[in-house]
Amino acid sequence: MLKEEQNMKTLVLGIGNPILSDDAVGIKIAQLLEQQKPGLAVEQTNEAPIALIDLITGYDKLIIIDSIKTEQGKPGELHKLELDDFSSSQDFPFSHGMDIATAFEVGKNLGCRMPQSVRIYAIEVKDNETFAEQCTPEVAEKIPAVVEQIINEERL
């Protein structure tokens, strides 16, 4: 691990709605990360991207965990994205209409110190419309593996 990475102030941000079945997957993964890595800065929210500016300002590294629903994806499948993946020619249908790239630009224009490193982990969902506090079995069974993958890839 690079010395620079060791000193980075990192935030894990789980996004979702805790009462809409698979839409809660980002929050559930963030909660499990917080349990397994005490001391890790973790936030959970269902706010729109523009409201996230206050939460993420001042961090060097941001790890976003959210749900995604694509036509070709399989429930529980992990998509790893970066801010550069959000351009006018791409359309990632996040469950929250997420346009995090625009929120970052607004934050920068407001003079906020935005994270310089951003990773987005989007988990394919099956059902993000049913009122339920549990994810579908297909998504729930993938959560522990996604948590381990994030810990390993991000060196948490």
Order of alpha helices (4+ residues) and beta strands (2+ residues): alpha-beta-alpha-beta-alpha-beta-beta-alpha-beta-alpha-alpha
